[in-house]
Amino acid sequence: MAENTVKLDISFQSLLEAISSLGIAEKYKIWELLKSELFPNEDDSPEDIAEIEAARADYKAGDYTTFDRYMAGRANKST
């Protein structure tokens, strides 16, 4: 199947403005694309990827501790 391509001449400033107007999901897709283009030989093991995805899921679910809470907990343990 032939692939259709379109080349556009877009100024960098216009590109930045367009990206700024996107939602977080679209920005994340762009980030993943850029990461794969910039670091093609990055060797993340399946275990590393699973751990990162689990951490992201925990964060989205609100299962995390802020730095301030962590420091307050440490201060309480030392007294």
N, CA, C and O atoms as CSV, one atom per row, in Angstrom:
chain,resi,resn,atom,element,x,y,z
A,1,MET,N,N,0.858,-1.184,0.000
A,1,MET,CA,C,0.000,0.000,0.000
A,1,MET,C,C,0.897,1.238,0.000
A,1,MET,O,O,1.843,1.324,0.783
A,2,ALA,N,N,0.602,2.175,-0.863
A,2,ALA,CA,C,1.382,3.408,-0.970
A,2,ALA,C,C,1.076,4.308,0.220
A,2,ALA,O,O,-0.061,4.396,0.685
A,3,GLU,N,N,2.108,4.961,0.689
A,3,GLU,CA,C,1.953,5.863,1.822
A,3,GLU,C,C,1.818,7.286,1.310
A,3,GLU,O,O,2.628,7.733,0.497
A,4,ASN,N,N,0.811,7.995,1.773
A,4,ASN,CA,C,0.616,9.393,1.392
A,4,ASN,C,C,1.364,10.273,2.366
A,4,ASN,O,O,1.248,10.100,3.579
A,5,THR,N,N,2.128,11.214,1.849
A,5,THR,CA,C,2.847,12.141,2.706
A,5,THR,C,C,2.568,13.566,2.262
A,5,THR,O,O,2.270,13.839,1.099
A,6,VAL,N,N,2.673,14.452,3.221
A,6,VAL,CA,C,2.493,15.871,2.966
A,6,VAL,C,C,3.636,16.592,3.649
A,6,VAL,O,O,3.912,16.348,4.823
A,7,LYS,N,N,4.291,17.464,2.938
A,7,LYS,CA,C,5.337,18.288,3.540
A,7,LYS,C,C,4.799,19.694,3.686
A,7,LYS,O,O,4.257,20.275,2.745
A,8,LEU,N,N,4.959,20.232,4.887
A,8,LEU,CA,C,4.495,21.582,5.166
A,8,LEU,C,C,5.677,22.418,5.613
A,8,LEU,O,O,6.575,21.931,6.299
A,9,ASP,N,N,5.668,23.662,5.225
A,9,ASP,CA,C,6.693,24.595,5.686
A,9,ASP,C,C,6.066,25.426,6.805
A,9,ASP,O,O,5.350,26.395,6.553
A,10,ILE,N,N,6.352,25.025,8.046
A,10,ILE,CA,C,5.777,25.678,9.217
A,10,ILE,C,C,6.923,26.296,10.014
A,10,ILE,O,O,7.944,25.651,10.252
A,11,SER,N,N,6.747,27.532,10.416
A,11,SER,CA,C,7.785,28.169,11.228
A,11,SER,C,C,7.864,27.466,12.579
A,11,SER,O,O,6.883,26.904,13.065
A,12,PHE,N,N,9.041,27.509,13.166
A,12,PHE,CA,C,9.231,26.866,14.461
A,12,PHE,C,C,8.316,27.488,15.513
A,12,PHE,O,O,7.763,26.774,16.350
A,13,GLN,N,N,8.152,28.806,15.479
A,13,GLN,CA,C,7.268,29.485,16.437
A,13,GLN,C,C,5.829,29.003,16.291
A,13,GLN,O,O,5.142,28.782,17.288
A,14,SER,N,N,5.373,28.839,15.047
A,14,SER,CA,C,4.013,28.332,14.819
A,14,SER,C,C,3.874,26.912,15.348
A,14,SER,O,O,2.839,26.548,15.907
A,15,LEU,N,N,4.915,26.118,15.169
A,15,LEU,CA,C,4.895,24.750,15.685
A,15,LEU,C,C,4.794,24.753,17.204
A,15,LEU,O,O,4.015,23.991,17.776
A,16,LEU,N,N,5.576,25.606,17.862
A,16,LEU,CA,C,5.510,25.703,19.323
A,16,LEU,C,C,4.126,26.131,19.798
A,16,LEU,O,O,3.612,25.605,20.785
A,17,GLU,N,N,3.536,27.069,19.107
A,17,GLU,CA,C,2.195,27.532,19.480
A,17,GLU,C,C,1.168,26.423,19.288
A,17,GLU,O,O,0.268,26.251,20.110
A,18,ALA,N,N,1.309,25.670,18.197
A,18,ALA,CA,C,0.383,24.566,17.945
A,18,ALA,C,C,0.514,23.500,19.027
A,18,ALA,O,O,-0.490,22.974,19.507
A,19,ILE,N,N,1.739,23.183,19.409
A,19,ILE,CA,C,1.954,22.185,20.451
A,19,ILE,C,C,1.397,22.673,21.785
A,19,ILE,O,O,0.821,21.892,22.543
A,20,SER,N,N,1.565,23.946,22.068
A,20,SER,CA,C,1.052,24.511,23.320
A,20,SER,C,C,-0.463,24.391,23.428
A,20,SER,O,O,-1.005,24.311,24.531
A,21,SER,N,N,-1.137,24.379,22.306
A,21,SER,CA,C,-2.599,24.312,22.329
A,21,SER,C,C,-3.134,22.888,22.453
A,21,SER,O,O,-4.342,22.698,22.593
A,22,LEU,N,N,-2.252,21.879,22.403
A,22,LEU,CA,C,-2.691,20.494,22.480
A,22,LEU,C,C,-2.998,20.085,23.912
A,22,LEU,O,O,-2.554,20.719,24.869
A,23,GLY,N,N,-3.761,19.020,24.034
A,23,GLY,CA,C,-4.032,18.431,25.339
A,23,GLY,C,C,-2.856,17.576,25.777
A,23,GLY,O,O,-1.935,17.320,25.002
A,24,ILE,N,N,-2.899,17.144,27.013
A,24,ILE,CA,C,-1.789,16.379,27.576
A,24,ILE,C,C,-1.578,15.057,26.837
A,24,ILE,O,O,-0.434,14.641,26.653
A,25,ALA,N,N,-2.640,14.395,26.414
A,25,ALA,CA,C,-2.495,13.114,25.712
A,25,ALA,C,C,-1.758,13.297,24.384
A,25,ALA,O,O,-0.898,12.489,24.030
A,26,GLU,N,N,-2.095,14.353,23.657
A,26,GLU,CA,C,-1.430,14.612,22.381
A,26,GLU,C,C,0.028,15.002,22.598
A,26,GLU,O,O,0.902,14.589,21.836
A,27,LYS,N,N,0.295,15.799,23.639
A,27,LYS,CA,C,1.672,16.184,23.952
A,27,LYS,C,C,2.495,14.949,24.324
A,27,LYS,O,O,3.665,14.845,23.957
A,28,TYR,N,N,1.882,14.021,25.051
A,28,TYR,CA,C,2.571,12.795,25.429
A,28,TYR,C,C,2.937,11.982,24.183
A,28,TYR,O,O,4.027,11.416,24.113
A,29,LYS,N,N,2.037,11.922,23.204
A,29,LYS,CA,C,2.330,11.210,21.954
A,29,LYS,C,C,3.508,11.851,21.216
A,29,LYS,O,O,4.370,11.153,20.683
A,30,ILE,N,N,3.532,13.171,21.192
A,30,ILE,CA,C,4.647,13.873,20.552
A,30,ILE,C,C,5.935,13.599,21.311
A,30,ILE,O,O,6.982,13.382,20.700
A,31,TRP,N,N,5.868,13.608,22.625
A,31,TRP,CA,C,7.031,13.328,23.450
A,31,TRP,C,C,7.590,11.931,23.147
A,31,TRP,O,O,8.799,11.758,23.000
A,32,GLU,N,N,6.698,10.942,23.056
A,32,GLU,CA,C,7.129,9.574,22.754
A,32,GLU,C,C,7.780,9.505,21.371
A,32,GLU,O,O,8.795,8.831,21.195
A,33,LEU,N,N,7.199,10.198,20.393
A,33,LEU,CA,C,7.769,10.218,19.050
A,33,LEU,C,C,9.159,10.847,19.060
A,33,LEU,O,O,10.098,10.293,18.488
A,34,LEU,N,N,9.291,12.003,19.711
A,34,LEU,CA,C,10.585,12.677,19.781
A,34,LEU,C,C,11.611,11.832,20.525
A,34,LEU,O,O,12.774,11.769,20.126
A,35,LYS,N,N,11.187,11.188,21.596
A,35,LYS,CA,C,12.098,10.351,22.357
A,35,LYS,C,C,12.628,9.204,21.496
A,35,LYS,O,O,13.815,8.882,21.549
A,36,SER,N,N,11.754,8.594,20.710
A,36,SER,CA,C,12.200,7.488,19.850
A,36,SER,C,C,13.103,7.983,18.723
A,36,SER,O,O,13.995,7.259,18.281
A,37,GLU,N,N,12.878,9.208,18.259
A,37,GLU,CA,C,13.725,9.781,17.208
A,37,GLU,C,C,15.082,10.225,17.756
A,37,GLU,O,O,16.110,10.052,17.101
A,38,LEU,N,N,15.078,10.797,18.957
A,38,LEU,CA,C,16.309,11.325,19.534
A,38,LEU,C,C,17.186,10.248,20.174
A,38,LEU,O,O,18.412,10.362,20.188
A,39,PHE,N,N,16.552,9.213,20.698
A,39,PHE,CA,C,17.289,8.167,21.413
A,39,PHE,C,C,16.902,6.783,20.882
A,39,PHE,O,O,16.342,5.972,21.619
A,40,PRO,N,N,17.198,6.510,19.606
A,40,PRO,CA,C,16.753,5.243,19.007
A,40,PRO,C,C,17.416,4.012,19.608
A,40,PRO,O,O,16.849,2.922,19.528
A,41,ASN,N,N,18.579,4.144,20.199
A,41,ASN,CA,C,19.294,2.990,20.728
A,41,ASN,C,C,19.156,2.838,22.231
A,41,ASN,O,O,19.885,2.069,22.859
A,42,GLU,N,N,18.231,3.564,22.794
A,42,GLU,CA,C,18.015,3.467,24.231
A,42,GLU,C,C,17.463,2.080,24.536
A,42,GLU,O,O,16.422,1.686,24.011
A,43,ASP,N,N,18.163,1.353,25.380
A,43,ASP,CA,C,17.804,-0.032,25.663
A,43,ASP,C,C,17.056,-0.136,26.980
A,43,ASP,O,O,17.651,-0.449,28.011
A,44,ASP,N,N,15.759,0.123,26.953
A,44,ASP,CA,C,14.943,-0.081,28.142
A,44,ASP,C,C,14.522,-1.540,28.160
A,44,ASP,O,O,13.953,-2.052,27.196
A,45,SER,N,N,14.809,-2.191,29.260
A,45,SER,CA,C,14.405,-3.586,29.371
A,45,SER,C,C,12.892,-3.648,29.575
A,45,SER,O,O,12.288,-2.666,30.007
A,46,PRO,N,N,12.281,-4.781,29.274
A,46,PRO,CA,C,10.834,-4.910,29.523
A,46,PRO,C,C,10.485,-4.675,30.992
A,46,PRO,O,O,9.413,-4.163,31.312
A,47,GLU,N,N,11.410,-5.058,31.886
A,47,GLU,CA,C,11.172,-4.836,33.312
A,47,GLU,C,C,11.164,-3.343,33.640
A,47,GLU,O,O,10.332,-2.876,34.417
A,48,ASP,N,N,12.101,-2.595,33.040
A,48,ASP,CA,C,12.145,-1.152,33.253
A,48,ASP,C,C,10.870,-0.492,32.745
A,48,ASP,O,O,10.290,0.355,33.424
A,49,ILE,N,N,10.443,-0.876,31.565
A,49,ILE,CA,C,9.228,-0.303,30.974
A,49,ILE,C,C,8.021,-0.611,31.846
A,49,ILE,O,O,7.191,0.266,32.083
A,50,ALA,N,N,7.912,-1.856,32.329
A,50,ALA,CA,C,6.789,-2.233,33.194
A,50,ALA,C,C,6.807,-1.438,34.493
A,50,ALA,O,O,5.757,-1.020,34.981
A,51,GLU,N,N,7.998,-1.230,35.055
A,51,GLU,CA,C,8.120,-0.465,36.295
A,51,GLU,C,C,7.711,0.998,36.085
A,51,GLU,O,O,7.034,1.582,36.931
A,52,ILE,N,N,8.115,1.575,34.981
A,52,ILE,CA,C,7.757,2.960,34.664
A,52,ILE,C,C,6.249,3.081,34.467
A,52,ILE,O,O,5.627,4.005,34.991
A,53,GLU,N,N,5.662,2.158,33.720
A,53,GLU,CA,C,4.217,2.193,33.494
A,53,GLU,C,C,3.449,2.020,34.796
A,53,GLU,O,O,2.418,2.662,35.000
A,54,ALA,N,N,3.947,1.151,35.687
A,54,ALA,CA,C,3.292,0.966,36.982
A,54,ALA,C,C,3.369,2.244,37.814
A,54,ALA,O,O,2.397,2.620,38.468
A,55,ALA,N,N,4.523,2.910,37.790
A,55,ALA,CA,C,4.677,4.161,38.527
A,55,ALA,C,C,3.739,5.234,37.984
A,55,ALA,O,O,3.135,5.982,38.753
A,56,ARG,N,N,3.618,5.309,36.666
A,56,ARG,CA,C,2.698,6.286,36.069
A,56,ARG,C,C,1.256,5.992,36.457
A,56,ARG,O,O,0.486,6.911,36.740
A,57,ALA,N,N,0.887,4.712,36.470
A,57,ALA,CA,C,-0.477,4.333,36.865
A,57,ALA,C,C,-0.732,4.700,38.322
A,57,ALA,O,O,-1.803,5.207,38.654
A,58,ASP,N,N,0.244,4.449,39.194
A,58,ASP,CA,C,0.105,4.831,40.603
A,58,ASP,C,C,-0.085,6.333,40.737
A,58,ASP,O,O,-0.937,6.791,41.498
A,59,TYR,N,N,0.706,7.096,39.998
A,59,TYR,CA,C,0.605,8.558,40.061
A,59,TYR,C,C,-0.774,9.022,39.604
A,59,TYR,O,O,-1.400,9.857,40.258
A,60,LYS,N,N,-1.251,8.477,38.477
A,60,LYS,CA,C,-2.576,8.862,37.971
A,60,LYS,C,C,-3.674,8.519,38.967
A,60,LYS,O,O,-4.678,9.225,39.060
A,61,ALA,N,N,-3.480,7.427,39.716
A,61,ALA,CA,C,-4.474,7.002,40.704
A,61,ALA,C,C,-4.356,7.778,42.014
A,61,ALA,O,O,-5.152,7.578,42.932
A,62,GLY,N,N,-3.361,8.665,42.099
A,62,GLY,CA,C,-3.182,9.456,43.307
A,62,GLY,C,C,-2.373,8.746,44.378
A,62,GLY,O,O,-2.307,9.212,45.515
A,63,ASP,N,N,-1.760,7.630,44.032
A,63,ASP,CA,C,-0.980,6.850,44.986
A,63,ASP,C,C,0.472,7.303,44.969
A,63,ASP,O,O,1.331,6.651,44.374
A,64,TYR,N,N,0.733,8.418,45.622
A,64,TYR,CA,C,2.081,8.967,45.705
A,64,TYR,C,C,2.178,9.858,46.935
A,64,TYR,O,O,1.168,10.241,47.526
A,65,THR,N,N,3.402,10.178,47.306
A,65,THR,CA,C,3.656,11.053,48.451
A,65,THR,C,C,4.390,12.288,47.957
A,65,THR,O,O,5.337,12.189,47.177
A,66,THR,N,N,3.950,13.446,48.414
A,66,THR,CA,C,4.656,14.676,48.053
A,66,THR,C,C,5.947,14.755,48.860
A,66,THR,O,O,6.088,14.096,49.891
A,67,PHE,N,N,6.862,15.548,48.392
A,67,PHE,CA,C,8.132,15.729,49.088
A,67,PHE,C,C,7.897,16.306,50.486
A,67,PHE,O,O,8.546,15.893,51.447
A,68,ASP,N,N,6.974,17.256,50.596
A,68,ASP,CA,C,6.685,17.856,51.901
A,68,ASP,C,C,6.177,16.814,52.894
A,68,ASP,O,O,6.586,16.813,54.055
A,69,ARG,N,N,5.279,15.919,52.441
A,69,ARG,CA,C,4.779,14.868,53.326
A,69,ARG,C,C,5.889,13.892,53.711
A,69,ARG,O,O,5.965,13.439,54.853
A,70,TYR,N,N,6.739,13.580,52.747
A,70,TYR,CA,C,7.865,12.691,53.024
A,70,TYR,C,C,8.775,13.290,54.087
A,70,TYR,O,O,9.160,12.607,55.036
A,71,MET,N,N,9.119,14.564,53.929
A,71,MET,CA,C,10.002,15.230,54.887
A,71,MET,C,C,9.335,15.330,56.266
A,71,MET,O,O,10.004,15.170,57.287
A,72,ALA,N,N,8.038,15.591,56.303
A,72,ALA,CA,C,7.331,15.659,57.582
A,72,ALA,C,C,7.354,14.293,58.262
A,72,ALA,O,O,7.521,14.213,59.478
A,73,GLY,N,N,7.189,13.235,57.503
A,73,GLY,CA,C,7.245,11.883,58.050
A,73,GLY,C,C,8.624,11.558,58.597
A,73,GLY,O,O,8.747,10.925,59.646
A,74,ARG,N,N,9.654,11.987,57.894
A,74,ARG,CA,C,11.037,11.756,58.378
A,74,ARG,C,C,11.289,12.529,59.662
A,74,ARG,O,O,11.936,12.029,60.583
A,75,ALA,N,N,10.777,13.744,59.716
A,75,ALA,CA,C,10.980,14.566,60.917
A,75,ALA,C,C,10.288,13.910,62.110
A,75,ALA,O,O,10.826,13.925,63.218
A,76,ASN,N,N,9.097,13.333,61.899
A,76,ASN,CA,C,8.363,12.676,62.984
A,76,ASN,C,C,9.083,11.410,63.458
A,76,ASN,O,O,9.028,11.080,64.643
A,77,LYS,N,N,9.753,10.703,62.557
A,77,LYS,CA,C,10.462,9.478,62.923
A,77,LYS,C,C,11.698,9.768,63.768
A,77,LYS,O,O,12.072,8.969,64.627
A,78,SER,N,N,12.322,10.898,63.523
A,78,SER,CA,C,13.559,11.205,64.235
A,78,SER,C,C,13.312,11.807,65.614
A,78,SER,O,O,14.258,11.986,66.381
A,79,THR,N,N,12.075,12.119,65.941
A,79,THR,CA,C,11.792,12.713,67.257
A,79,THR,C,C,11.229,11.675,68.208
A,79,THR,O,O,10.932,11.991,69.360
